[in-house]
Amino acid sequence: MPQLLGGSQKPQNQPTAAEITEGRKLSELSERTRLLEERIKQARERVQVIDETNITKVKELRDSINNLNEEMSSLRKSLDDIKEVVRRIAKDMGSTARLSDVRVLEKYIGMLDVTRLVTKDEVLRIVKDEISKSKTKK
């Protein structure tokens, strides 16, 4: 009857040392799990923010590339137009007079004295005067 009088047996409603240790370990594991879940949640939020930022940057880069492509197309067209104008000028240059040709013409024009040119009426008058002079001499 030692059990009835409070002998060597422990009361049944009190936890044993092993149960207390297991409870503490379970509590620690539960706390660690909660902390890890919180860290995972924060990491997911960071990844989501990074993804959104990357998507925005990719859109901006696409827009920039499209603008650059449009500008390059415009520059190519302008360059083609300039090339065509240069070709036309080069073609026209072949049919223009050279500087040496112009200088030869200047010399001939300089030799031609415009003041020495006579009109038809003046020639007729001079011829009549000469005829009348020759008649008077005879």
C-alpha positions as CSV (number, residue, x, y, z in Angstrom):
1,M,0.0,0.0,0.0
2,P,2.8,2.3,-0.3
3,Q,1.2,3.6,-3.4
4,L,-1.9,4.8,-1.7
5,L,0.0,6.6,1.0
6,G,2.2,8.5,-1.5
7,G,5.0,6.0,-1.7
8,S,7.6,5.8,-4.6
9,Q,5.2,6.2,-7.6
10,K,4.8,9.6,-9.2
11,P,1.4,11.1,-9.7
12,Q,-0.1,10.4,-13.1
13,N,-1.2,14.0,-14.1
14,Q,2.3,15.5,-13.8
15,P,4.6,15.3,-16.9
16,T,7.8,13.5,-16.7
17,A,11.2,15.1,-17.4
18,A,11.4,13.4,-20.8
19,E,8.0,14.8,-21.7
20,I,9.0,18.3,-20.6
21,T,12.1,18.1,-22.7
22,E,10.2,16.8,-25.7
23,G,7.6,19.6,-25.2
24,R,10.4,22.2,-25.2
25,K,12.0,20.7,-28.3
26,L,8.6,20.7,-30.0
27,S,8.0,24.3,-29.0
28,E,11.5,25.3,-30.3
29,L,10.9,23.5,-33.6
30,S,7.5,25.2,-33.9
31,E,9.2,28.6,-33.3
32,R,11.9,27.8,-35.8
33,T,9.3,26.7,-38.4
34,R,7.4,29.9,-37.9
35,L,10.6,32.0,-38.4
36,L,11.5,30.1,-41.5
37,E,8.0,30.5,-42.9
38,E,8.3,34.2,-42.2
39,R,11.6,34.4,-44.0
40,I,10.3,32.4,-46.9
41,K,7.3,34.8,-47.1
42,Q,9.7,37.9,-47.1
43,A,11.9,36.2,-49.8
44,R,8.9,35.6,-52.0
45,E,7.8,39.3,-51.6
46,R,11.3,40.4,-52.6
47,V,11.3,38.1,-55.6
48,Q,7.9,39.4,-56.6
49,V,9.2,43.0,-56.4
50,I,12.3,42.1,-58.4
51,D,10.2,40.4,-61.0
52,E,7.9,43.4,-61.4
53,T,10.9,45.7,-61.6
54,N,12.5,43.5,-64.2
55,I,9.3,43.3,-66.3
56,T,9.1,47.1,-66.2
57,K,12.8,47.4,-67.3
58,V,12.3,44.9,-70.1
59,K,9.3,47.0,-71.4
60,E,11.4,50.1,-71.2
61,L,14.2,48.5,-73.1
62,R,11.9,47.2,-75.8
63,D,10.5,50.7,-76.2
64,S,14.0,52.1,-76.5
65,I,15.0,49.5,-79.0
66,N,11.9,50.2,-81.1
67,N,12.7,53.9,-81.0
68,L,16.3,53.3,-82.0
69,N,15.1,51.0,-84.9
70,E,12.8,53.8,-86.1
71,E,15.6,56.3,-85.9
72,M,18.0,54.0,-87.8
73,S,15.4,53.5,-90.5
74,S,15.0,57.3,-90.8
75,L,18.7,57.8,-90.9
76,R,19.1,55.1,-93.6
77,K,16.4,56.8,-95.7
78,S,18.1,60.1,-95.3
79,L,21.5,58.6,-96.2
80,D,19.9,57.0,-99.3
81,D,18.5,60.4,-100.3
82,I,21.9,62.1,-99.8
83,K,23.6,59.4,-101.9
84,E,21.0,60.0,-104.7
85,V,21.6,63.7,-104.7
86,V,25.4,63.2,-104.8
87,R,25.0,60.8,-107.8
88,R,22.9,63.4,-109.6
89,I,25.5,66.1,-108.9
90,A,28.3,63.9,-110.1
91,K,26.3,63.1,-113.3
92,D,25.7,66.8,-113.9
93,M,29.3,67.6,-113.2
94,G,30.3,65.6,-116.3
95,S,28.2,67.8,-118.5
96,T,29.4,71.2,-117.1
97,A,32.3,73.2,-118.5
98,R,35.7,72.9,-116.9
99,L,37.6,75.9,-115.5
100,S,40.1,75.8,-118.4
101,D,37.3,75.8,-120.9
102,V,35.8,78.9,-119.3
103,R,39.1,80.7,-119.3
104,V,39.6,80.0,-123.1
105,L,36.1,81.5,-123.7
106,E,37.0,84.5,-121.6
107,K,40.1,85.1,-123.8
108,Y,38.1,84.8,-127.0
109,I,35.5,87.2,-125.7
110,G,38.2,89.6,-124.6
111,M,39.7,89.5,-128.0
112,L,36.4,90.3,-129.6
113,D,36.0,94.0,-129.3
114,V,32.3,94.8,-129.2
115,T,32.9,98.5,-129.9
116,R,34.4,97.6,-133.3
117,L,31.2,95.9,-134.5
118,V,29.1,97.8,-136.9
119,T,25.4,97.6,-137.7
120,K,24.0,96.9,-141.2
121,D,22.9,100.6,-141.6
122,E,26.5,101.8,-140.8
123,V,27.9,99.4,-143.4
124,L,25.5,100.6,-146.1
125,R,26.3,104.2,-145.3
126,I,30.0,103.5,-145.4
127,V,29.6,101.7,-148.8
128,K,27.6,104.7,-150.2
129,D,30.2,107.1,-149.0
130,E,33.0,105.1,-150.6
131,I,31.1,104.9,-153.9
132,S,30.4,108.6,-153.9
133,K,34.1,109.3,-153.1
134,S,35.2,107.1,-156.0
135,K,32.8,108.8,-158.4
136,T,34.0,112.2,-157.4
137,K,37.6,111.2,-158.0
138,K,37.0,110.1,-161.5
